[in-house]
């Protein structure tokens, strides 16, 4: 089982992943970008804005994704793999090309490996604004609320286009309610 937790920054992915780690002690926990040694270097370059070209930035993330799928997901296909982000985020954040072109590039990078379960934590505009005001923002977050909300919409559209088994959850719910909804989804309820 290849489970991904998706959502724009500050949606609560880290909190839910920590709760999942308590329940799924035998699972492999990972993240995109940066879930491998090479990926960590590529992630730092991308998030620090080192690439001057948007296309170069996109290819940094695709290179990370290709390495991650091969080294983490495929090598552990007999186990439960739970990832903080996946190709869904990659497609959504890289809005240089039409969605179908981004899907095509990501399917190439992942060798057509899709998550079996996708959980998207959704934020309203007001909740996103509040959460961003509570932290220091990275280069991507500094692009603004409208940019991030567009990313969130692209995540939803990507999940639907790829036909991935999914659950969309209101990220403003209590931590416990979100945890309950995730558990029910993973248990097929």
FENNOR-V419038 format. One record per run of one state. SS is the DSSP state (H for helix, E for strand, - for the rest). FROM is the first residue (numbers start at 1). LEN is the number of residues. If there is no record, write none. Layout:
((SS:FROM:LEN) (SS:FROM:LEN))
This chain:
((-:1:1) (E:2:5) (-:7:6) (H:13:11) (-:24:4) (E:28:4) (-:32:5) (H:37:11) (-:48:6) (H:54:23) (-:77:4) (E:81:4) (-:85:2) (H:87:7) (-:94:5) (H:99:12) (-:111:6) (E:117:6) (-:123:2) (H:125:9) (-:134:7) (H:141:3) (-:144:1) (H:145:18) (-:163:3) (E:166:5) (-:171:4) (H:175:12) (-:187:3))
